[in-house]
Amino acid sequence: MAEHHSGPVEVGASMDYAEHEKTYNGFLFAAKYGTMMLVVLLICMAVGFFTAAGFVFSTLLFVVLTALGFYLL
């Protein structure tokens, strides 16, 4: 029938907490800067499509806001 174990279920290798910390920090970095890039892209698309600014100004605004975002974050 059912087996009753008194010890731990998993007795594999010990956890590598330093590697977990590096992975988590990498995820936070990607999430933070990825969100910033998407917000900047949406702002620049709105400026390019809904104003008379045009593609060139919108692209320049994207570069400037991205640089500013990387500096501030």
N, C-alpha and C positions, 0 to 999 in steps of 0.2 A: 504494500500500500504506500502511504506517504512516508518519505524518509525524513528523519529529524536530524538536522545538522547542528552541532553546538559551536562550530568554529566559523570563521569568516567565509563568505561565499566565494570571494575572489582573493586569491593569494598570489597574484601576478607581481609585476615589477612595481617598485615604489613610484609615486608621482613625481614628475619633474616640474616643480613649482616655478622655477625660473623660466622655463620654456612657456608655461601657461601665462605667466606675467607678460612675456614678450608678445605672445599672440594677442592677448587682451589689449595691450597698449597699441599694437598695430591696428586692431579693429577700431579702437577709439579714434585713432588718427585718420583712418580711412572714412569713418562715419562723419567726423567733424568737418574735414576738408571736402569730402564729397558732397555733403549737404550745402556747404558754402558755395561750391562750384555750381550746383544745380540752381540755387537761389539767384546767383549772379547771371546765369544763363537765362532764366525766366525773365528777370528784369530787363536784360538786353534785348531779348526777343520782343517783349512788350514795347520797348522804346523803338525798335526797328519797324514793327508792324503797325503800331497805332499812332505814330507821330511822323512828321515829315523828315526825320533825322536820316533815315536810310541805312543801308547795309554797312557802309564804311564807318560811319560814326558809331553804329551799334557794335561793330567789331572792336573798334578802338576803346569804347566804353567797357566792353567785356575784359579786355587786357588790363585796363586801369583798375577796374573793380576787383579783378582776380588778384592782382599784385597787392592792392590795398588789403584785401581779405587775408592773404597769406601773411602780410606784415602784422595785422592786428591780432590774428589768432596765434 
